[in-house]
Structures are given as structure tokens and as C-alpha cells.
Amino acid sequence: MERNFRHLFPALSLLLIILLSFFIITSSSSSDEEWAIISRFQQYLQINTAQPNPDYAQSTSFILSLAKTLTLESETLEFAPGKPLVLLKWPGKEPTLPSVLLNSHTDVVPSEALKWAHPPFGAHIDDDGKIYARGSQDMKCVGMQYLEAIRRLKSSGFQPIRTVYLSFVPDEEIGGHGGVESFVASEKFGEMDVGIVLDEGLASTDEKYRVFYAERCPWWLVIRAVGAPGHGSKLYDNSAMENLMKSIESVRRFRAAQFDMVKAGLKAEGEVISVNMAFLKAGTPSPTGFVMNLQPSEAEAGFDIRVPPNADEESLEKRIAEEWAPSSRNMTFEFKQKGSVHDMFGKRALTATDSSNPWWALLEEAVRKANGRINKPEIFPASTDSRYFRQQGIPAIGFSPMANTPILLHDHNEFLSKEEYLKGITMYESIIGAYASYVGPAGGETLKDEL
């Protein structure tokens, strides 16, 4: 028997209209939220915090304004004149538990604007969704992702068990001496009882995220050679330039041997000692340039050396003294900066990536739950503020959630896609939620004791 359903058409049409309206409203709401998130990121990127004259006043004001909208406690600390450190606090229900610290730096490196496709502080978004700006990867993205993740967690009604701190620090790009190095030595930092630190990592060119458990510490070395001046045509032994060139050749051979291991796949970049000449200074200045018929009595070269935590420091120092700058050739050397691969307890400054470290397992699981994957943990090839936390014996993990992205920190045309930026917020929402919910060992023991 044929049935007539025509009487149902008006009701079905009304239902369809309601459903379409719901999806349109939901889509519009989602687009508005995404626009607001990206807009806040652009505003931060547009603040020129490039060394050597970062606009810390504007960046501080901006961060404090965001903290106010999130009802986070805030204070501004200053361990060096003109270098404010903004500290935000999300109190936990169990303040006796060691806290979680989310660290990011506000300063960025200089840029050569004429060599960029878009102004370095314009935060231009192209048709592919790439956000071009100095700091888009290093590391204003991470600082904003922390805040956006907390915004989502708060909106969902999440209440942290552990207290969560966020530190927006100055000075990282020039060594961190007026920032984190001073911060970790302060009474304020001691009061925070930090159990775990999250800090910056690097972009990954594939779909897996890179995570770092240690880093190479910087040794900034200057080698000087002296000798008798002489006429430009004269041949004689042990001139300043000749001795310095011998030193540079010795350094070059060592560098090549280290680099060969990376090229052969025997070691990762972060596992070898890197040496790169940063400057070469010699010659006698004249109004038109340099005096060409005078061999100089002094010459010097500067080297940026990065030492992994598994290196033999004593052996390297001996090599520098005996091969690179031997006193027998009228040479001296000086360290402008010399970090240690050990922490304050004499142990290698490493964060465990096995079952002994509950924070590592929590990170892996949180990333997995957010539909991400992690590569094999690495030693960071350069230096970050994480080293100062690890030197205090506090575990620190470097993680910048940027997959399928070329590594462009300190490069021209630094960018991060909108898609990866938004995914990173989801990653941090999962990680911060997991860390802030972790109760840890019973009996009042702290995680630092456990680790």
C-alpha cells in the first residue's frame, strides 16, 4: 500500500533549516575564535623585541593585558636594569606539590628587513596561511600557545591541582644572564618550588614533533696571537698572523672530524662538539682601509663552540691550551662565556627520558592523545634557557610544537603556518592539563626528590 508522506515535508524542512542554522552559527563561532587567536599572535609578533634594543615595555604591557583577561596572577620582576621578567601564576588546588613552569623568552634576534619577502615585524599572512615574522618560530609562538591553551582549559572549567607558572623572560638571545640565569638564583624562584620546566625546541620538517632533553652548552673562545711587526715583503717565522693561521687550521681539522660523524650518520648534530669561527681581527687600520705593507703585531679570532653534555670537558680544554693556542707560539686564549655540562650536584645536565621520569611519560601520552607523534628525544644543538634550570637539578623539556615546518629560527623569512600554530595550542592544552593534574608520589615527597 502506498503511503503519502507529504504532510511531513513542512516539519522536515523546518528541521533542516534549524540544523543548517546551527552549523552556520557553530562554524561562524569557530571562525571568530580562530580569528581572535591568530590576531593575538600577530599583535605579539608585531612588537619589535629585537636585540640589541628590544621594546620590553610594550611586550610586558601586552602580556600583562592578556593575563588580566585570563584572571591569572601576575608580577613583573627585574634582575637587570631595563630587562623585565613577567611571571604569571595559575594557582593549583594543592599548592604543596611542586609547580609546573612554562618558560618562553620575549626577545628575538635582529633581522635584515631588505632580505625578507614581508616586513619582519608585520606578521603578514599570505594566501597559504603562512605567518611571516621574526619570532614566529623562535619563540613567541610558544609563549602565546601557553596562554591560548590555558584560555581553553579555563573555558572548559578545568582546575589545576598543581600550580602553573608562566615566565616571559628577557635576554635569552644574548645569553640569558639578566633573565633566567639571575631568575633561578633568586629567592622568588626558590619559593616557586618548580618540579618541571617546559621551554623551547625546534621545528620538525616531518609530521613528528622534536623533543629535547639536554643541550650543548656554549663556550665562546677568543684566541690571540702576538709577534714582531715586519715589512709586508719580509719572510720570517712566528709572525702573529702565521701563528693564528696555524691555530685556525688546527681548529678546522677538529671541526671537520666532528662534522664527518654527523654526515656519516654516526652521531646527531647535538651529540658532537661544534666549532665555528665567529670573527677574525687583524691588520693595521688606515684612512683608506688597512696598511698593506706592514705585518701586524697582533691578531685574534673568535670561535663559537657548543659542547654536548656527554663530552669530555677536560680533554677539550687541554686541546685548546696545547694545540689551538699554545704559549710556545706566543698565543693566549680567553673564554667570553664558558658553560658547564654538569649540574650543581656534579651530574650531567640531562633530563631523563625513561620510566624514572614521570614527566616524560606524561608528555608522550598527552601528545598522543592530541593526535601527535614524537621523534626520538634529542640533544638540542644550540643553547636555550633550559640549561639554567637543568643546572639546578630541575628536569626541563624543550618542545615547540611545529611539525611539517622548515627550521627558520634566526633565518630570513621566518614563518609558521596558521594550521601548525593552532595544532600547537591543542598540544599544549593536552600537556598542561596532564601536568597540572598529576598528583605524583604519595607521602608528601616531591618529584625533585624522586628524580
C-alpha positions in Angstrom: 0.0 0.0 0.0 1.4 3.4 -1.0 1.8 5.9 1.9 1.7 9.7 1.5 4.4 11.4 3.4 3.7 14.9 2.0 2.3 16.0 5.3 5.8 15.5 6.9 7.6 17.9 4.4 6.9 21.1 6.4 8.3 19.6 9.6 11.3 18.1 7.8 12.0 21.4 6.1 11.9 23.2 9.4 14.2 20.7 11.0 16.6 21.1 8.0 16.6 24.8 8.4 17.3 24.5 12.1 20.2 22.1 11.5 21.7 24.3 8.8 21.4 27.4 11.1 23.1 25.5 13.9 26.0 24.5 11.7 26.3 28.0 10.3 26.3 29.6 13.7 28.8 27.0 15.0 31.1 27.5 12.0 30.9 31.3 12.4 31.7 31.0 16.1 34.6 28.7 15.4 35.9 31.1 12.7 35.6 34.1 15.1 37.5 32.2 17.8 40.3 31.3 15.3 40.5 34.9 14.0 40.8 36.2 17.6 43.6 33.6 18.4 45.6 34.5 15.3 45.1 38.2 15.8 46.6 38.0 19.3 49.5 36.1 17.9 50.0 38.8 15.3 49.9 41.5 17.9 52.7 39.9 19.9 54.8 39.3 16.7 54.4 43.0 15.7 56.1 44.2 18.9 59.8 44.8 18.0 61.7 43.0 20.7 64.9 42.5 18.5 68.2 42.7 20.2 70.1 44.9 20.9 67.2 47.3 21.7 64.1 45.2 22.4 60.9 47.0 23.3 60.4 45.2 26.5 57.9 47.9 27.8 55.4 47.1 25.1 55.8 43.3 25.3 55.4 43.5 29.0 52.2 45.6 28.8 50.8 43.2 26.2 51.4 40.1 28.2 50.0 41.6 31.4 46.9 42.7 29.5 46.4 39.1 28.3 47.0 37.8 31.9 44.2 40.1 33.1 41.7 38.7 30.6 42.6 35.2 31.8 42.4 36.2 35.5 46.0 35.0 36.1 48.0 36.4 38.9 50.9 38.5 37.6 54.0 40.3 38.7 57.0 41.9 37.0 60.5 41.1 38.2 63.7 42.9 37.2 67.1 41.3 37.8 68.9 43.6 35.4 68.0 47.2 34.7 65.6 47.5 31.8 65.1 43.8 31.5 61.6 42.9 32.9 60.6 39.3 33.5 56.8 38.8 33.6 55.7 36.0 35.9 52.1 34.7 35.7 50.5 32.3 38.1 47.6 29.9 37.9 47.2 28.6 41.5 46.6 24.9 41.9 44.3 23.2 44.5 47.4 21.5 46.1 50.0 24.3 46.4 52.3 22.0 48.4 53.0 20.0 45.2 56.0 21.1 43.1 54.8 23.5 40.4 54.9 23.4 36.6 56.8 26.2 34.9 56.1 27.2 31.3 59.1 29.3 30.1 59.4 31.5 27.0 61.6 34.4 26.0 60.3 37.7 24.7 63.4 38.9 22.8 64.3 37.9 19.3 67.4 38.2 17.1 67.9 41.1 14.6 66.7 40.8 11.0 67.8 42.2 7.7 64.4 43.6 6.5 65.5 44.1 2.9 66.1 40.4 2.6 62.6 39.4 3.7 59.6 38.9 1.5 57.5 40.8 4.1 58.4 43.2 6.9 59.9 41.2 9.8 57.5 42.8 12.3 54.5 43.0 10.1 53.1 39.5 10.9 51.9 39.2 7.3 49.7 36.2 6.5 50.0 35.0 2.9 47.4 33.1 0.9 48.8 29.8 2.1 48.3 30.7 5.7 52.0 31.3 6.5 52.6 33.9 9.2 55.8 35.8 8.4 57.5 37.5 11.4 60.7 37.4 13.4 59.8 35.3 16.4 57.1 33.3 14.7 59.2 30.2 15.4 61.7 31.5 18.0 59.8 31.6 20.2 56.8 34.0 20.5 54.6 31.2 19.2 55.2 29.0 22.2 54.6 31.8 24.7 51.2 32.6 23.1 50.4 28.9 22.7 50.7 28.5 26.5 48.3 31.3 27.1 45.8 30.1 24.4 45.9 26.6 25.9 45.2 28.0 29.4 42.3 30.1 27.9 40.7 26.9 26.6 41.3 24.9 29.8 39.8 27.7 31.8 36.8 27.9 29.5 36.2 24.1 29.9 36.1 24.6 33.7 39.5 22.8 34.3 41.0 23.4 37.7 44.8 22.6 38.1 45.9 20.5 41.0 49.5 21.8 40.7 50.2 25.5 40.5 51.2 26.5 36.9 53.6 29.4 36.4 54.4 31.1 33.1 57.6 33.1 32.8 58.1 35.5 29.9 61.8 36.3 30.2 64.2 38.8 28.6 67.8 38.4 27.4 67.8 34.8 26.1 69.2 35.7 22.7 72.3 37.2 24.3 72.9 34.6 26.9 70.1 34.9 29.5 72.4 36.4 32.1 69.9 39.2 33.0 67.0 36.8 32.6 66.8 33.2 33.6 70.3 32.8 34.9 69.5 35.5 37.5 66.0 34.3 38.0 66.9 30.7 39.1 69.3 32.2 41.6 66.6 34.4 43.2 64.6 33.9 46.4 61.4 34.1 44.3 62.4 31.1 42.2 63.1 29.1 45.3 59.7 29.9 46.7 58.0 28.6 43.5 59.3 25.0 44.1 59.4 24.1 40.4 59.2 20.4 39.6 59.2 20.5 35.8 60.0 23.2 33.2 58.8 23.3 29.6 60.8 25.5 27.2 61.6 25.9 23.5 62.5 23.3 21.0 62.8 23.3 17.2 60.6 22.9 14.2 60.4 19.5 12.5 60.4 19.0 8.8 58.2 15.9 9.0 55.0 15.0 10.8 56.6 14.1 14.1 57.5 16.6 16.8 61.0 17.1 18.0 61.6 17.0 21.8 64.9 17.8 23.6 66.2 16.5 26.9 69.5 18.3 27.0 71.5 20.8 25.1 75.0 21.8 24.1 76.5 24.5 26.3 78.2 27.5 24.7 81.9 28.1 25.0 82.8 31.4 23.4 86.5 31.4 22.8 88.9 34.1 21.7 92.4 33.2 20.6 95.1 35.8 20.4 98.5 35.7 18.8 101.3 38.2 19.0 104.6 38.6 17.2 107.1 41.2 16.0 105.8 43.5 13.3 107.6 43.4 10.0 107.6 44.8 6.5 105.0 43.3 4.2 107.7 41.8 2.0 109.7 40.1 4.8 109.6 36.4 5.4 110.2 35.3 9.0 108.9 32.8 11.5 106.3 33.2 14.2 104.6 36.3 13.0 101.2 37.0 14.7 99.3 36.2 11.5 101.2 33.0 10.8 100.7 31.7 14.3 97.0 32.5 14.2 96.6 30.7 10.8 98.2 27.6 12.3 95.7 27.8 15.1 92.7 28.2 12.7 93.9 25.2 10.7 94.1 23.1 13.8 90.5 24.1 14.7 89.4 23.5 11.1 90.7 19.9 11.2 88.9 19.2 14.5 85.7 20.7 13.2 85.9 18.6 10.0 86.3 15.4 12.1 83.3 16.2 14.2 81.2 17.1 11.2 82.2 13.9 9.4 80.5 11.9 12.1 77.3 13.8 11.5 77.5 13.5 7.7 78.1 9.7 8.1 75.0 9.4 10.4 77.2 8.1 13.2 76.0 10.9 15.5 73.3 13.5 15.6 74.2 17.2 15.4 73.6 17.7 19.1 75.9 14.9 20.0 79.1 16.3 18.6 81.3 19.4 19.5 80.6 22.1 17.0 83.2 24.9 16.3 82.6 27.8 14.1 84.7 30.9 13.6 82.7 34.0 14.5 85.2 36.7 13.8 88.7 37.4 12.6 90.5 40.6 13.7 93.9 41.7 12.5 95.7 44.3 10.5 96.7 48.0 11.0 93.9 50.4 10.1 94.5 53.4 7.8 92.2 56.1 6.5 91.7 54.1 3.3 91.3 50.7 4.8 94.4 48.8 6.1 98.2 49.3 5.8 99.2 46.7 3.3 103.0 46.8 3.7 103.0 46.1 7.4 102.6 42.7 9.1 100.6 43.3 12.3 102.0 42.5 15.7 98.6 41.2 17.0 95.8 39.0 15.5 92.8 37.3 17.1 89.9 35.1 16.2 86.7 34.2 18.0 85.0 30.8 18.0 81.5 29.7 18.9 81.9 26.2 20.4 79.0 24.1 21.5 79.7 21.3 23.9 77.3 18.4 24.4 76.7 17.0 27.9 78.4 13.7 27.0 81.7 15.5 26.0 85.0 15.3 27.9 85.5 18.9 29.0 89.0 18.3 30.4 90.1 16.8 27.1 88.7 19.8 25.1 90.4 22.3 27.4 93.7 20.5 27.1 93.3 20.6 23.3 92.7 24.3 23.3 95.7 25.0 25.5 98.2 22.7 23.8 97.1 22.7 20.1 94.9 25.7 19.4 96.6 28.3 21.5 100.0 27.1 22.7 102.0 29.5 24.7 105.1 28.3 22.8 103.8 30.2 19.8 103.1 33.4 21.7 99.4 32.7 21.9 96.8 33.2 24.6 93.1 32.4 24.9 90.1 33.7 26.8 86.6 32.4 27.3 84.0 35.1 26.9 81.4 32.5 28.0 82.0 29.0 29.3 79.0 26.9 30.3 79.2 23.6 32.2 77.8 20.3 31.0 77.2 19.4 34.7 74.5 20.5 37.1 75.1 21.9 40.6 75.2 18.4 42.0 78.0 17.3 39.7 75.8 15.2 37.5 75.4 15.5 33.7 72.8 18.2 33.0 70.3 15.8 31.4 66.6 15.2 31.8 65.7 11.6 31.9 63.6 10.2 29.1 62.7 6.8 30.6 60.5 5.4 33.3 62.4 7.1 36.0 60.9 10.4 34.9 57.1 10.6 35.2 57.0 13.9 33.4 58.4 12.3 30.2 55.7 9.6 30.2 53.1 12.3 30.8 54.3 14.3 27.8 54.3 11.4 25.4 50.8 10.4 26.4 49.5 13.9 26.2 50.9 14.4 22.7 49.4 11.1 21.6 46.0 12.0 23.0 46.2 15.2 20.9 46.8 13.1 17.8 50.5 13.9 17.6 53.7 11.8 17.5 57.1 12.4 18.9 60.5 11.7 17.4 63.4 10.1 19.3 64.4 12.6 22.1 67.4 14.7 21.1 70.2 16.9 22.5 69.4 20.5 21.4 72.2 21.6 19.0 72.4 25.1 20.4 71.7 26.7 23.8 68.4 27.7 25.4 67.4 28.9 28.9 66.7 25.3 29.8 70.3 24.8 30.7 69.9 27.1 33.7 67.0 25.0 35.1 68.8 21.7 34.5 71.9 23.1 36.3 69.6 23.5 39.3 68.8 19.8 39.0 65.3 20.5 37.7 64.0 18.5 34.7 63.4 20.6 31.7 62.0 19.6 28.3 62.3 21.6 25.1 59.2 21.4 23.0 58.0 23.7 20.2 55.0 22.0 18.5 55.8 22.8 14.9 55.6 19.8 12.5 55.9 19.8 8.7 57.8 23.2 9.0 61.2 24.2 7.8 63.7 25.3 10.5 63.9 29.0 10.2 65.0 30.4 13.5 67.4 33.3 13.0 66.9 33.0 9.2 65.3 35.3 6.7 61.6 34.9 6.1 60.9 33.1 9.3 57.3 31.9 9.3 54.9 29.5 11.0 51.6 28.3 9.3 48.3 29.1 10.9 47.5 25.4 10.9 50.6 24.4 12.8 50.2 27.2 15.3 46.6 26.1 16.1 47.6 22.5 16.3 50.3 23.5 18.8 47.7 25.1 21.0 45.8 21.8 21.1 49.1 20.0 22.0 49.8 22.4 24.9 46.2 22.2 26.1 46.7 18.4 26.5 50.2 18.7 28.0 49.4 21.4 30.5 46.2 19.6 31.5 48.2 16.4 32.1 51.0 18.1 34.0 48.7 20.2 36.2 46.6 17.2 37.1 49.5 15.0 38.1 49.4 14.2 41.8 52.8 12.4 41.9 54.3 10.4 44.7 52.3 10.0 48.0 53.6 10.9 51.4 54.5 14.5 50.6 57.6 13.5 48.6 58.5 16.0 45.9 59.2 15.0 42.3 62.6 16.5 42.6 63.3 14.0 45.4 62.0 11.2 43.2 64.1 12.2 40.2 
